[in-house]
Amino acid sequence: MSRTNHGTFPGGFFGTHSESGSGVLIDDAVHLADALRGLTEYEYRTFRAEAGSHSRVGDVEDAEQVVVTTTGGAWASIDPSWSHPVSMSGANDLVIALGFENDRFSIDAFAGHGSLVDEDGAVTHLPYGQSTDAEPLDDWLAIRLGSAPPVQWTTAARPPRPLAALATLTSAQYGTVVDNTEQENGSA
């Protein structure tokens, strides 16, 4: 599994460590990890993170690489970054790729379709959703008019896990693999 998000620095307090606690590690990596967790329904077991600052966005990291293992035996690479030239093609992308024994499935959140490549190399584009702009706006307006949020936390879509964020920060800070098993089981 892999997930990339080459976003842009959001500005404000995100560039000040004393106010945000971290840069891209918290702003993007947490969301990327939660999305993969939601797709696979696996919890994360171990974390190994490297982070650095390349574009001078304050005193926080703006690029990182996280490799995790899951309780289901899979591994994932999570690559968020604020560090890229403004002219970079694909800036502000969000791509999830899942590799299987014989197939590969890739989802580009802004393309409106997923791409399935089978073992023979045939590519099938599978459409989803309507618009990455219109749907969230419609949901927001409906909530403002009194409707319930369209996404409810259920066992299938669990809320974000802060321990994953803390494990990633700890790994990047100390340069070690962090085993999250005990914390996730509530024994720490």
TORVEXTOR-185277 format. One record per residue: y, z negated, x negated of N, C-alpha, C in turn; residue number from 1. Coordinates in Angstrom, 1 decimal, decimal comma, always signed. Example, Ala and Ser with C-alpha at 12.3 -4.5 7.8 and 13.67 -1.06 7.14 Angstrom:
<rs>
R       nY       nZ       nX      caY      caZ      caX       cY       cZ       cX     k
R     -5,7     -7,8    -13,2     -4,5     -7,8    -12,3     -3,3     -7,8    -13,2     1
R     -2,2     -7,1    -12,8     -1,1     -7,1    -13,7     +0,0     -7,9    -12,9     2
</rs>
This chain:
<rs>
R       nY       nZ       nX      caY      caZ      caX       cY       cZ       cX     k
R     -1,2     +0,0     -0,9     +0,0     +0,0     +0,0     +1,2     +0,0     -0,9     1
R     +2,2     +0,7     -0,5     +3,5     +0,6     -1,2     +4,6     +0,7     -0,2     2
R     +5,7     +0,2     -0,6     +6,9     +0,2     +0,2     +8,1     +0,3     -0,6     3
R     +9,0     +1,3     -0,4    +10,2     +1,4     -1,1    +11,4     +1,3     -0,2     4
R    +12,5     +0,8     -0,7    +13,8     +0,8     +0,1    +14,9     +0,9     -1,0     5
R    +15,5     +2,0     -1,1    +16,6     +2,2     -2,0    +17,9     +2,1     -1,3     6
R    +18,2     +0,9     -1,0    +19,4     +0,6     -0,1    +20,7     +0,5     -1,0     7
R    +21,7     +0,1     -0,4    +23,0     -0,1     -1,1    +23,4     -1,5     -1,0     8
R    +24,2     -2,0     -2,0    +24,7     -3,3     -2,0    +25,5     -3,6     -0,8     9
R    +25,2     -4,6     +0,0    +25,9     -4,8     +1,2    +27,3     -5,5     +1,0    10
R    +27,6     -6,0     -0,2    +28,9     -6,6     -0,4    +28,9     -8,0     +0,0    11
R    +30,1     -8,6     -0,1    +30,4    -10,0     +0,4    +29,6    -11,0     -0,4    12
R    +29,1    -12,0     +0,3    +28,4    -13,1     -0,4    +27,1    -12,7     -1,0    13
R    +26,5    -11,5     -0,7    +25,3    -11,1     -1,3    +25,4    -11,0     -2,8    14
R    +26,6    -10,8     -3,4    +26,7    -10,6     -4,8    +26,9    -11,9     -5,5    15
R    +27,0    -13,1     -4,8    +27,2    -14,4     -5,4    +26,0    -15,3     -5,3    16
R    +25,3    -15,6     -6,4    +24,1    -16,3     -6,3    +24,3    -17,7     -5,6    17
R    +25,4    -18,4     -5,9    +25,6    -19,7     -5,3    +25,7    -19,6     -3,8    18
R    +26,1    -18,5     -3,2    +26,2    -18,3     -1,8    +25,0    -17,7     -1,1    19
R    +24,3    -16,8     -1,8    +23,2    -16,1     -1,2    +21,8    -16,6     -1,7    20
R    +21,8    -17,2     -2,9    +20,5    -17,6     -3,4    +19,7    -16,6     -4,2    21
R    +20,1    -15,3     -3,9    +19,4    -14,2     -4,6    +20,1    -12,9     -4,1    22
R    +19,8    -11,8     -4,8    +20,3    -10,5     -4,4    +19,3     -9,7     -3,6    23
R    +18,8     -8,6     -4,2    +17,9     -7,7     -3,5    +16,5     -8,4     -3,2    24
R    +16,2     -9,4     -4,0    +14,9    -10,1     -3,7    +14,9    -10,7     -2,3    25
R    +16,0    -11,3     -1,9    +16,0    -11,8     -0,5    +16,5    -10,8     +0,5    26
R    +17,5    -10,0     +0,2    +18,0     -9,0     +1,1    +17,0     -8,0     +1,6    27
R    +16,3     -7,4     +0,6    +15,4     -6,3     +1,0    +13,9     -6,6     +0,9    28
R    +13,5     -7,3     -0,2    +12,1     -7,6     -0,4    +11,4     -8,3     +0,7    29
R    +12,1     -9,3     +1,3    +11,5    -10,1     +2,4    +11,2     -9,2     +3,6    30
R    +12,1     -8,3     +3,9    +11,9     -7,4     +5,1    +10,8     -6,4     +4,8    31
R    +10,7     -5,9     +3,6     +9,6     -5,0     +3,2     +8,3     -5,7     +3,3    32
R     +8,2     -6,9     +2,8     +7,0     -7,7     +2,8     +6,6     -8,0     +4,2    33
R     +7,5     -8,4     +5,1     +7,2     -8,6     +6,5     +6,7     -7,4     +7,2    34
R     +7,3     -6,3     +6,9     +6,8     -5,0     +7,6     +5,4     -4,7     +7,2    35
R     +5,1     -4,8     +5,9     +3,7     -4,5     +5,5     +2,7     -5,5     +6,1    36
R     +3,2     -6,8     +6,2     +2,3     -7,9     +6,8     +2,1     -7,6     +8,3    37
R     +3,1     -7,1     +8,9     +3,0     -6,8    +10,4     +2,1     -5,6    +10,6    38
R     +2,1     -4,6     +9,7     +1,2     -3,5     +9,8     -0,3     -3,8     +9,6    39
R     -0,5     -4,6     +8,6     -1,9     -4,9     +8,2     -2,5     -6,2     +8,8    40
R     -1,6     -7,1     +9,2     -2,0     -8,4     +9,7     -2,6     -9,3     +8,6    41
R     -2,4     -8,9     +7,3     -2,9     -9,7     +6,2     -1,8    -10,6     +5,7    42
R     -2,1    -11,8     +5,3     -1,2    -12,7     +4,7     -1,2    -12,4     +3,2    43
R     -0,1    -12,8     +2,5     -0,1    -12,5     +1,0     -0,7    -13,7     +0,3    44
R     -1,5    -13,4     -0,7     -2,1    -14,4     -1,5     -1,4    -14,7     -2,8    45
R     -1,1    -13,6     -3,6     -0,4    -13,8     -4,9     +0,8    -12,9     -5,0    46
R     +1,7    -13,3     -5,8     +3,0    -12,6     -6,0     +3,2    -12,5     -7,5    47
R     +3,7    -11,3     -7,9     +4,2    -11,1     -9,3     +5,5    -10,3     -9,2    48
R     +6,6    -10,8     -9,6     +7,9    -10,1     -9,4     +8,6    -10,0    -10,7    49
R     +9,3     -8,9    -10,9    +10,2     -8,7    -12,0    +11,5     -8,3    -11,3    50
R    +12,6     -8,8    -11,8    +13,9     -8,5    -11,2    +15,0     -8,3    -12,4    51
R    +16,0     -7,5    -12,1    +17,0     -7,3    -13,1    +18,3     -6,8    -12,4    52
R    +19,4     -6,8    -13,2    +20,6     -6,3    -12,7    +21,1     -5,1    -13,5    53
R    +21,4     -4,0    -12,8    +21,7     -2,8    -13,5    +23,1     -2,2    -13,1    54
R    +23,6     -2,6    -11,9    +24,8     -2,0    -11,5    +26,0     -3,0    -11,3    55
R    +25,9     -4,1    -11,9    +26,9     -5,1    -11,9    +27,5     -5,4    -10,5    56
R    +26,6     -5,9     -9,6    +27,0     -6,3     -8,2    +27,3     -7,8     -8,1    57
R    +27,6     -8,4     -9,2    +27,9     -9,8     -9,1    +26,9    -10,5    -10,1    58
R    +26,5    -11,8     -9,7    +25,6    -12,5    -10,6    +24,2    -12,6    -10,0    59
R    +23,8    -11,5     -9,3    +22,4    -11,5     -8,7    +21,7    -10,2     -9,1    60
R    +20,4    -10,2     -8,9    +19,6     -9,0     -9,2    +19,8     -7,9     -8,2    61
R    +19,7     -6,7     -8,7    +19,9     -5,5     -7,8    +18,7     -4,6     -7,8    62
R    +17,7     -4,9     -8,6    +16,5     -4,1     -8,7    +15,3     -5,0     -8,9    63
R    +14,2     -4,6     -8,3    +13,0     -5,5     -8,6    +11,8     -4,7     -8,3    64
R    +10,7     -5,2     -8,7     +9,3     -4,7     -8,4     +8,5     -5,9     -8,1    65
R     +7,8     -5,9     -7,0     +6,9     -7,0     -6,6     +5,5     -6,4     -6,4    66
R     +4,5     -7,0     -7,0     +3,1     -6,6     -6,7     +2,5     -7,8     -6,1    67
R     +1,8     -7,7     -4,9     +1,2     -8,7     -4,2     -0,3     -8,4     -4,0    68
R     -1,1     -9,4     -3,8     -2,5     -9,3     -3,3     -2,5     -9,9     -1,9    69
R     -3,4     -9,5     -1,1     -3,5    -10,0     +0,3     -4,8    -10,8     +0,5    70
R     -4,8    -11,5     +1,6     -6,0    -12,3     +1,9     -7,1    -11,3     +2,3    71
R     -6,8    -10,1     +2,6     -7,8     -9,1     +3,0     -8,3     -8,3     +1,8    72
R     -7,9     -8,6     +0,6     -8,3     -8,0     -0,6     -7,5     -6,8     -1,0    73
R     -6,5     -6,4     -0,3     -5,7     -5,2     -0,6     -4,6     -5,7     -1,6    74
R     -4,0     -4,7     -2,2     -2,8     -5,0     -3,0     -1,7     -4,1     -2,6    75
R     -0,5     -4,6     -2,8     +0,7     -3,8     -2,4     +1,8     -3,8     -3,5    76
R     +2,5     -2,8     -3,6     +3,7     -2,7     -4,4     +4,9     -2,6     -3,6    77
R     +5,9     -3,5     -3,8     +7,1     -3,5     -3,0     +8,3     -3,2     -4,0    78
R     +9,1     -2,2     -3,7    +10,1     -1,8     -4,6    +11,5     -1,6     -3,9    79
R    +12,2     -2,7     -3,7    +13,6     -2,6     -3,2    +14,6     -2,5     -4,3    80
R    +15,7     -1,8     -4,1    +16,7     -1,7     -5,1    +18,1     -1,4     -4,5    81
R    +19,1     -2,0     -5,1    +20,5     -1,6     -4,8    +21,0     -0,7     -5,9    82
R    +20,2     -0,5     -7,0    +20,6     +0,1     -8,2    +20,3     +1,6     -8,3    83
R    +21,2     +2,4     -7,9    +21,0     +3,8     -7,9    +22,4     +4,5     -7,8    84
R    +22,6     +5,7     -8,3    +23,8     +6,4     -8,2    +24,1     +6,7     -6,7    85
R    +25,4     +6,7     -6,3    +25,7     +7,0     -4,9    +25,3     +8,4     -4,5    86
R    +25,2     +9,3     -5,5    +24,8    +10,7     -5,1    +23,3    +10,8     -5,1    87
R    +22,5     +9,8     -5,3    +21,1     +9,9     -5,3    +20,6    +10,4     -3,9    88
R    +19,8    +11,5     -4,0    +19,2    +12,0     -2,8    +18,2    +10,9     -2,3    89
R    +18,2    +10,6     -1,0    +17,3     +9,6     -0,4    +17,9     +8,2     -0,5    90
R    +19,1     +8,0     -0,9    +19,7     +6,7     -0,9    +19,6     +6,2     +0,5    91
R    +19,3     +4,9     +0,6    +19,1     +4,2     +1,9    +17,8     +4,8     +2,6    92
R    +16,8     +4,9     +1,8    +15,5     +5,3     +2,4    +14,7     +4,0     +2,7    93
R    +13,6     +4,2     +3,5    +12,7     +3,2     +3,8    +11,4     +3,8     +4,0    94
R    +10,5     +3,8     +3,0     +9,2     +4,5     +3,1     +8,0     +3,5     +2,9    95
R     +7,0     +3,6     +3,8     +5,8     +2,8     +3,7     +4,7     +3,8     +3,4    96
R     +3,8     +3,6     +2,4     +2,7     +4,4     +2,2     +1,4     +3,6     +2,2    97
R     +0,4     +4,0     +2,9     -0,8     +3,2     +3,0     -1,9     +4,2     +2,5    98
R     -2,7     +3,7     +1,5     -3,8     +4,5     +0,9     -5,1     +4,0     +1,4    99
R     -6,0     +4,9     +1,8     -7,3     +4,5     +2,3     -8,3     +5,2     +1,4   100
R     -9,6     +4,9     +1,7    -10,6     +5,5     +0,8    -10,5     +7,1     +0,8   101
R    -10,3     +7,7     +1,9    -10,2     +9,2     +2,0     -8,9     +9,7     +2,4   102
R     -8,0     +8,9     +2,9     -6,8     +9,4     +3,5     -5,6     +8,7     +3,0   103
R     -4,4     +9,2     +3,2     -3,1     +8,5     +2,9     -2,2     +8,7     +4,1   104
R     -1,5     +7,6     +4,5     -0,5     +7,7     +5,5     +0,8     +7,2     +5,0   105
R     +1,8     +8,0     +5,3     +3,2     +7,7     +4,8     +4,1     +7,7     +6,0   106
R     +5,0     +6,7     +6,1     +6,0     +6,6     +7,1     +7,3     +6,5     +6,5   107
R     +8,2     +7,4     +6,9     +9,6     +7,4     +6,5    +10,4     +6,9     +7,7   108
R    +10,9     +5,7     +7,7    +11,5     +5,2     +8,9    +12,7     +6,0     +9,4   109
R    +13,3     +6,8     +8,6    +14,4     +7,6     +9,1    +14,1     +9,0     +9,4   110
R    +12,8     +9,4     +9,2    +12,4    +10,8     +9,4    +11,9    +11,0    +10,9   111
R    +11,5     +9,9    +11,5    +11,0    +10,0    +12,9     +9,6    +10,5    +13,0   112
R     +8,8    +10,5    +11,9     +7,4    +10,9    +11,9     +6,7    +10,3    +10,7   113
R     +5,4    +10,1    +10,9     +4,6     +9,7     +9,8     +3,8    +10,9     +9,3   114
R     +3,3    +10,9     +8,1     +2,6    +12,0     +7,6     +1,2    +11,5     +7,2   115
R     +0,2    +12,1     +7,7     -1,2    +11,8     +7,4     -1,8    +12,9     +6,6   116
R     -2,3    +12,6     +5,4     -2,9    +13,6     +4,5     -4,4    +13,2     +4,5   117
R     -5,3    +14,1     +4,9     -6,7    +13,8     +5,0     -7,4    +14,1     +3,7   118
R     -8,7    +13,9     +3,6     -9,4    +14,0     +2,3     -9,4    +15,5     +1,9   119
R     -9,2    +16,4     +2,8     -9,2    +17,9     +2,4     -7,7    +18,3     +2,0   120
R     -6,8    +17,4     +2,1     -5,4    +17,7     +1,8     -4,6    +18,3     +2,9   121
R     -5,2    +18,3     +4,1     -4,4    +18,8     +5,3     -3,4    +17,7     +5,7   122
R     -2,2    +18,2     +6,0     -1,1    +17,3     +6,3     -0,8    +17,4     +7,8   123
R     -0,7    +16,3     +8,5     -0,4    +16,2     +9,9     +0,8    +15,3    +10,1   124
R     +1,9    +15,8    +10,8     +3,0    +15,0    +11,0     +2,9    +14,4    +12,4   125
R     +3,0    +13,0    +12,5     +2,8    +12,3    +13,7     +4,1    +11,7    +14,1   126
R     +4,7    +12,2    +15,2     +6,0    +11,7    +15,6     +6,0    +10,3    +16,2   127
R     +7,0     +9,6    +16,1     +7,2     +8,3    +16,7     +8,6     +8,0    +17,0   128
R     +8,9     +7,2    +18,0    +10,2     +6,8    +18,4    +11,1     +7,9    +18,8   129
R    +12,4     +7,6    +19,1    +13,4     +8,5    +19,5    +14,4     +8,7    +18,4   130
R    +15,1     +7,6    +18,1    +16,2     +7,7    +17,1    +16,4     +6,4    +16,5   131
R    +16,6     +6,4    +15,2    +16,8     +5,1    +14,5    +18,2     +4,6    +14,7   132
R    +19,1     +5,3    +15,4    +20,4     +4,9    +15,7    +20,5     +4,5    +17,2   133
R    +20,0     +5,4    +18,1    +20,1     +5,2    +19,5    +19,2     +4,0    +20,0   134
R    +18,0     +3,9    +19,6    +17,1     +2,9    +20,1    +17,6     +1,5    +19,8   135
R    +18,0     +1,1    +18,6    +18,6     -0,2    +18,3    +19,8     -0,5    +19,1   136
R    +20,7     +0,5    +19,3    +21,9     +0,4    +20,0    +21,6     +0,1    +21,5   137
R    +20,7     +0,9    +22,1    +20,2     +0,7    +23,4    +19,7     -0,7    +23,6   138
R    +18,9     -1,2    +22,7    +18,3     -2,6    +22,8    +19,4     -3,6    +22,7   139
R    +20,4     -3,4    +21,8    +21,5     -4,4    +21,7    +22,3     -4,5    +23,0   140
R    +22,6     -3,3    +23,5    +23,4     -3,3    +24,8    +22,6     -3,9    +25,9   141
R    +21,3     -3,7    +26,0    +20,5     -4,3    +27,0    +20,5     -5,8    +26,9   142
R    +20,4     -6,3    +25,7    +20,4     -7,8    +25,5    +21,8     -8,3    +25,9   143
R    +22,9     -7,7    +25,5    +24,2     -8,1    +25,9    +24,4     -8,1    +27,4   144
R    +23,6     -7,3    +28,1    +23,7     -7,3    +29,6    +22,7     -8,2    +30,2   145
R    +22,0     -9,0    +29,4    +21,1    -10,0    +30,0    +19,6     -9,8    +29,9   146
R    +19,2     -8,6    +29,4    +17,8     -8,4    +29,3    +17,2     -9,2    +28,1   147
R    +15,9     -9,4    +28,2    +15,1    -10,1    +27,1    +15,1     -9,1    +25,9   148
R    +15,0     -9,7    +24,7    +14,8     -8,8    +23,5    +13,6     -8,0    +23,6   149
R    +13,6     -6,7    +23,2    +12,4     -5,9    +23,4    +11,2     -6,3    +22,5   150
R    +11,5     -7,0    +21,4    +10,4     -7,5    +20,5    +10,3     -9,0    +20,6   151
R     +9,2     -9,5    +21,0     +8,9    -10,9    +21,1     +7,9    -11,3    +20,0   152
R     +8,1    -12,5    +19,5     +7,1    -13,0    +18,4     +5,8    -13,3    +19,1   153
R     +4,8    -12,6    +18,7     +3,4    -12,8    +19,2     +2,5    -13,0    +18,0   154
R     +1,2    -13,2    +18,3     +0,3    -13,3    +17,1     +0,2    -12,0    +16,4   155
R     +0,5    -10,9    +17,1     +0,4     -9,6    +16,4     +1,7     -9,3    +15,6   156
R     +2,8     -9,8    +16,0     +4,1     -9,7    +15,3     +4,7    -11,0    +15,0   157
R     +4,1    -11,7    +14,0     +4,5    -13,0    +13,7     +5,9    -13,0    +13,0   158
R     +6,6    -14,2    +13,1     +7,9    -14,3    +12,5     +7,8    -14,2    +11,0   159
R     +8,9    -13,9    +10,4     +8,9    -13,9     +8,9     +8,5    -15,2     +8,3   160
R     +7,9    -15,1     +7,1     +7,4    -16,3     +6,4     +8,2    -16,6     +5,2   161
R     +9,0    -17,7     +5,2     +9,9    -18,0     +4,1     +9,1    -18,3     +2,8   162
R     +7,9    -18,7     +2,9     +7,1    -19,0     +1,7     +6,9    -17,8     +0,8   163
R     +6,8    -16,6     +1,5     +6,7    -15,4     +0,7     +7,9    -15,1     -0,1   164
R     +9,1    -15,4     +0,5    +10,3    -15,2     -0,3    +10,5    -16,1     -1,4   165
R    +10,1    -17,4     -1,2    +10,2    -18,4     -2,3     +9,2    -18,1     -3,4   166
R     +8,0    -17,6     -3,0     +7,0    -17,3     -4,1     +7,5    -16,1     -4,9   167
R     +8,2    -15,1     -4,3     +8,7    -14,0     -5,0     +9,8    -14,4     -5,9   168
R    +10,7    -15,3     -5,5    +11,8    -15,8     -6,3    +11,3    -16,6     -7,5   169
R    +10,3    -17,4     -7,2     +9,7    -18,2     -8,3     +9,0    -17,4     -9,3   170
R     +8,3    -16,3     -8,9     +7,6    -15,4     -9,8     +8,6    -14,7    -10,7   171
R     +9,7    -14,2    -10,1    +10,7    -13,5    -10,9    +11,4    -14,5    -11,9   172
R    +11,7    -15,7    -11,4    +12,4    -16,6    -12,3    +11,6    -17,1    -13,5   173
R    +10,3    -17,3    -13,3     +9,5    -17,9    -14,4     +8,6    -16,9    -15,0   174
R     +8,5    -15,6    -14,5     +7,7    -14,6    -15,1     +6,2    -14,9    -15,0   175
R     +5,8    -15,5    -13,9     +4,4    -15,8    -13,7     +3,9    -15,3    -12,3   176
R     +2,5    -15,2    -12,2     +1,9    -14,9    -10,9     +2,0    -16,2    -10,1   177
R     +2,4    -16,1     -8,9     +2,4    -17,3     -8,0     +1,3    -17,1     -6,9   178
R     +0,4    -18,1     -6,9     -0,6    -18,1     -5,9     -0,1    -18,9     -4,7   179
R     +0,0    -18,2     -3,5     +0,6    -18,7     -2,3     -0,5    -19,3     -1,4   180
R     -1,7    -19,3     -1,7     -2,8    -19,7     -0,8     -2,7    -21,1     -0,3   181
R     -2,4    -22,0     -1,2     -2,3    -23,4     -0,8     -1,1    -23,6     +0,1   182
R     +0,0    -23,0     -0,2     +1,2    -23,2     +0,7     +1,0    -22,6     +2,1   183
R     +0,4    -21,4     +2,1     +0,1    -20,8     +3,4     -0,8    -21,5     +4,3   184
R     -1,8    -22,3     +3,6     -2,7    -23,0     +4,4     -2,2    -24,4     +4,8   185
R     -1,0    -24,7     +4,4     -0,3    -26,0     +4,7     -0,8    -27,1     +3,9   186
R     -1,4    -26,9     +2,8     -1,9    -28,0     +2,0     -1,0    -28,4     +0,8   187
R     +0,2    -27,8     +0,8     +1,1    -28,1     -0,3     +2,4    -28,5     +0,3   188
</rs>
